[in-house]
Amino acid sequence: MKKITITLTVLLTLFACNRWKVSKLNPDLLCHIKPGSSDGGISLVFRDNADILDMTFNLRISDKAIYCADNESKRLLVLSKSGDVTRIIGPKSASLDKNYSEFDFSSIGEITDDKDGNIYVQNKLPKLTGNSEISPSYILIFSKDGKLQETLGQDGLTNSPFYYIDNMFTDDNNRLFVVSRTFESWSLSVFKDKKREYFSIFDKNSFSDSNSSGYNAVIEKIIPFRKNNSAIISVSFYDGTRFKFRKIFRIEIESNTKLKEITTLPDPKNELFTILEDKYLVFWEVEGKDIRFVIWSFQENILNNLSIDLDEKKSYYDEILSDENGKIYSYSVSREGISIYAWE
């Protein structure tokens, strides 16, 4: 299944264009990561009998670097935007490269960084029991030169691990936002200097107002603002298995104020994708390789439309993502490696 992520700043520049015109962006090859476990390469696992790619890797891009988790080789690669390796963090090695830092990862999950270049890595541990589908994990904080600084658990200490981490973000104050979930609920934690400053749990009962009573609430996504001390929560409501509507809520962090409803959407195809410049909501719809985005103001006005067409060439996996400043990137995985593109 194709996984999609989107932009921020580039979309904002399109607002001056015709609001109803669908604007298309074009990709430009940024760099290529070769396959293999040698320095600068990534181990890609293909099942030859089924021609299937195993998802043993993870890739994230910030305005500072490209982060590539190679779980087959148990290491994290940090690359420049041109593809040069600037840091490798991994198991003990015979490498004499000054940019190699030793650390024994279990399995790398989500990755993010902050304004100072610190790297936040989810380290997933083995499952507690054979029947469990969720692995406990901790968040490791590395300096930009690869030195382990801190280890975070749910409460900021190491005696209570996270479980399923859905995503991680940092804001302009270098606070870490961790969105995690269980089978019944979601939670949002905010950390600063290893201390948990905020924690809140959301479940289906958190959204049982008069307009949605009797429907089953399903939380889909939680996204914090980068500058404002608040977050957006997307929730779908069902009558049995039938979709009824989607609501977008806003919660003020630290004040624990009541959830404020932002908008209601009747179309199941309009899914919340991201927040644009802390001012606009971006919804997206994917039909095959036709990817369309709609930008809404908080006054529920449609401001612009954007489309991205993925290359028709065969690939095993494609993802479109953005850095924290809103520049669009994408990567495509083949047997020749991972090609990373910048969209302009």
C-alpha positions in Angstrom: 0.0 0.0 0.0 1.3 3.4 -0.9 1.9 5.7 2.1 1.6 9.4 1.5 2.8 12.5 3.3 2.6 16.1 2.2 4.1 19.6 2.2 3.8 22.9 4.0 5.5 26.0 2.5 5.2 25.1 -1.2 1.5 24.9 -0.8 1.4 28.3 0.8 3.0 29.9 -2.2 0.2 28.5 -4.3 -2.5 30.5 -2.6 -1.8 33.4 -4.8 -2.8 31.3 -7.8 -6.3 30.7 -9.0 -8.0 29.1 -5.9 -9.9 26.6 -8.1 -7.0 25.7 -10.3 -5.3 22.3 -9.6 -1.6 23.0 -9.4 0.9 20.2 -10.2 4.4 19.8 -9.0 7.3 18.0 -10.8 10.0 15.8 -9.2 13.7 16.4 -9.5 16.2 13.6 -8.5 17.9 14.5 -5.3 20.0 11.5 -4.5 20.1 7.7 -4.7 20.9 5.3 -1.8 22.5 2.1 -3.1 21.4 -1.3 -1.8 23.7 -3.3 0.4 25.1 -3.2 4.0 28.3 -1.3 3.1 28.8 2.3 4.4 26.3 4.5 2.7 24.1 1.7 1.5 20.9 0.2 2.9 19.9 -3.4 3.2 16.8 -4.1 1.1 15.1 -7.5 1.6 13.1 -8.9 -1.4 11.2 -12.2 -1.4 12.2 -13.6 -4.7 9.5 -16.2 -4.8 6.7 -13.6 -4.4 8.5 -10.5 -5.8 7.7 -8.6 -2.5 9.7 -6.0 -0.6 9.9 -6.5 3.2 9.6 -3.2 5.0 12.7 -3.5 7.1 13.6 0.2 6.6 12.2 3.6 7.4 13.1 7.0 5.9 12.4 10.5 7.1 13.6 13.9 5.9 14.1 17.1 7.8 15.5 20.4 6.6 18.8 19.3 7.9 19.2 15.7 6.8 17.9 12.4 5.5 17.4 9.7 8.2 17.3 6.1 7.0 16.7 3.3 9.4 18.2 0.0 8.2 16.7 -2.6 10.5 18.3 -5.5 8.6 21.7 -4.2 9.6 20.5 -2.6 12.9 21.8 0.9 12.1 20.7 4.4 11.4 22.2 6.3 8.5 22.2 10.1 8.5 22.8 11.6 5.0 23.0 15.1 3.6 20.5 16.2 1.0 23.0 15.3 -1.7 23.2 11.7 -0.4 26.6 11.9 1.4 26.8 10.0 4.6 27.4 12.3 7.6 26.8 9.9 10.4 26.2 6.2 11.0 24.9 4.9 14.3 25.0 1.1 14.6 26.5 -2.0 16.1 30.2 -2.5 16.9 32.1 -2.3 13.6 35.6 -2.6 12.3 35.0 0.7 10.6 37.6 3.4 11.5 35.3 6.1 10.0 35.2 9.1 12.4 31.5 9.5 11.5 30.6 6.0 12.8 29.0 5.8 16.3 28.4 2.5 18.1 25.0 1.6 19.5 23.0 -1.6 19.6 19.5 -0.9 18.3 16.8 -3.5 18.7 14.4 -2.3 15.9 14.2 1.3 14.8 10.7 2.9 14.5 9.8 6.6 14.2 12.5 9.2 13.8 12.6 13.0 14.1 15.0 15.8 15.0 14.9 19.3 16.5 16.3 22.7 15.7 19.6 21.9 17.4 20.2 18.8 15.3 19.4 16.3 18.1 18.0 13.0 16.7 15.0 11.2 18.4 14.8 7.5 17.6 12.1 5.1 18.7 13.9 1.8 19.7 11.4 -1.0 19.7 12.2 -3.9 22.0 11.1 -7.6 21.6 7.5 -8.4 22.4 6.6 -9.1 26.0 4.7 -12.3 25.1 4.2 -14.4 22.1 0.6 -13.3 21.7 1.3 -9.6 21.9 1.3 -7.6 18.6 2.7 -4.5 20.2 6.4 -4.1 21.2 7.4 -1.9 24.1 9.8 0.9 23.1 11.8 3.8 24.4 12.9 7.0 22.7 16.6 7.5 22.4 18.0 11.0 22.1 21.3 11.3 20.2 23.3 14.5 19.7 24.1 15.4 16.1 27.5 13.7 16.4 25.9 10.4 17.4 26.3 10.4 21.1 23.5 9.0 23.2 22.2 11.8 25.5 19.0 10.5 27.1 16.5 7.6 27.1 12.8 8.5 27.5 9.9 6.3 28.7 6.2 7.2 28.9 6.6 9.4 32.0 10.1 10.6 31.1 11.8 7.9 33.1 13.0 4.5 31.8 10.8 2.3 34.1 7.7 2.7 31.9 8.1 2.1 28.2 6.0 3.4 25.3 4.0 0.8 23.3 2.7 1.7 19.9 4.1 5.1 18.8 2.1 6.5 15.9 4.3 9.5 15.3 6.8 12.0 16.8 7.2 15.7 16.3 9.2 18.6 17.7 8.2 22.2 17.9 10.1 25.5 17.6 11.0 25.3 21.3 12.6 21.8 20.9 9.8 20.1 22.8 9.1 16.5 21.8 5.5 15.5 21.0 4.8 11.8 21.1 1.5 10.4 19.7 0.9 6.8 20.9 -2.0 4.5 21.0 -3.4 1.2 22.3 -6.4 -0.8 21.0 -8.8 1.4 22.9 -7.3 4.8 23.2 -4.7 7.4 21.9 -2.4 9.6 24.0 -0.4 12.8 23.5 2.7 13.4 25.6 4.9 16.5 25.5 8.5 16.4 26.8 11.1 19.1 27.5 14.5 18.3 28.9 13.4 14.7 29.7 10.5 15.9 31.8 7.0 15.2 30.7 5.2 18.5 30.7 1.8 17.3 29.4 -0.1 14.1 29.0 -3.6 13.4 27.9 -5.6 10.3 26.9 -8.4 10.2 24.3 -10.9 7.4 23.6 -14.3 7.1 22.0 -16.0 8.6 25.1 -14.0 11.8 24.7 -16.1 12.8 21.7 -19.6 11.8 22.8 -21.4 15.1 22.4 -25.1 15.5 21.5 -24.4 15.6 17.7 -22.5 12.3 17.7 -24.1 10.2 20.4 -25.1 6.8 19.3 -22.2 6.6 16.8 -18.9 4.8 17.3 -16.0 7.3 17.4 -12.7 6.2 15.8 -9.6 8.4 16.3 -7.6 8.7 13.1 -4.8 11.2 13.7 -3.3 13.6 16.2 -1.1 16.5 14.9 0.4 19.2 17.1 0.9 22.8 15.9 4.5 23.8 15.5 4.2 27.2 17.2 0.8 27.3 18.9 0.4 25.3 22.1 -2.3 23.1 20.8 -3.1 20.1 18.6 -5.6 18.9 16.0 -7.5 15.5 16.4 -9.3 13.9 13.5 -12.2 11.5 14.4 -14.5 9.5 12.2 -18.0 8.4 13.4 -19.7 5.2 12.3 -23.1 3.7 12.6 -22.1 0.1 12.8 -19.7 -0.2 9.8 -21.2 2.7 7.9 -19.3 6.0 7.8 -21.5 8.9 8.9 -19.1 11.9 9.1 -15.6 13.0 10.2 -15.0 15.8 12.8 -11.9 17.8 13.4 -11.2 18.9 17.0 -8.7 21.2 18.6 -7.2 20.8 22.1 -5.2 23.4 24.0 -2.1 21.8 25.5 -1.5 22.2 29.2 -4.7 24.1 29.9 -6.7 20.8 29.6 -9.6 22.8 28.1 -12.6 21.1 26.5 -12.2 19.8 23.0 -13.3 22.5 20.5 -14.9 21.3 17.2 -13.4 22.9 14.1 -15.4 21.4 11.3 -17.5 18.4 10.2 -16.9 16.6 6.9 -19.6 14.3 5.4 -17.3 12.8 2.7 -15.2 9.8 3.8 -12.6 10.6 1.1 -11.6 13.9 2.8 -9.1 12.7 5.3 -7.0 15.1 7.4 -3.4 15.0 6.2 -1.5 17.8 7.9 -1.5 21.4 9.3 -0.1 24.1 6.9 1.9 26.9 8.6 -0.2 26.6 11.7 -3.0 28.4 9.8 -4.6 25.9 7.4 -5.8 22.3 7.3 -4.8 20.0 4.4 -7.1 17.1 3.5 -6.1 14.5 0.9 -7.7 11.9 -1.4 -5.8 9.1 -3.2 -7.2 7.2 -6.1 -4.4 4.9 -7.5 -1.6 7.2 -8.5 -3.8 10.3 -8.6 -3.2 12.2 -5.4 -5.2 15.3 -4.7 -5.0 17.7 -1.8 -7.4 20.4 -0.6 -6.4 23.3 1.6 -9.0 24.6 4.0 -8.9 27.6 6.3 -10.2 27.3 9.8 -13.2 29.2 8.6 -14.0 26.2 6.4 -13.2 27.9 3.1 -11.4 26.0 0.4 -8.3 28.0 -0.5 -6.5 25.8 -3.1 -6.1 22.4 -4.8 -2.9 20.5 -5.5 -2.2 17.2 -7.3 0.9 15.0 -7.4 1.3 12.1 -9.9 3.6 9.3 -8.9 5.9 7.9 -11.6 4.3 5.0 -13.6 7.6 3.1 -13.5 7.5 -0.1 -11.5 8.5 0.3 -7.9 8.0 -1.8 -4.9 7.1 1.1 -2.6 6.6 4.9 -2.9 6.2 7.5 -0.3 5.7 11.3 -0.5 6.8 13.3 2.6 7.8 16.8 3.7 10.4 18.3 6.0 9.3 20.7 8.8 9.6 23.7 6.5 7.2 22.3 4.0 9.4 21.2 1.1 8.0 18.2 -0.7 10.1 15.0 -1.2 9.4 11.5 -2.3 11.3 8.3 -2.5 10.8 5.2 -4.7 12.2 1.7 -3.8 13.5 -0.7 -6.5 16.0 -3.5 -6.6 18.6 -0.8 -7.5 18.1 1.0 -4.2 16.1 4.1 -3.0 15.8 7.2 -5.2 14.9 10.4 -3.4 13.2 13.3 -5.2 12.6 16.9 -4.4 9.3 18.3 -5.8 9.2 21.8 -7.2 
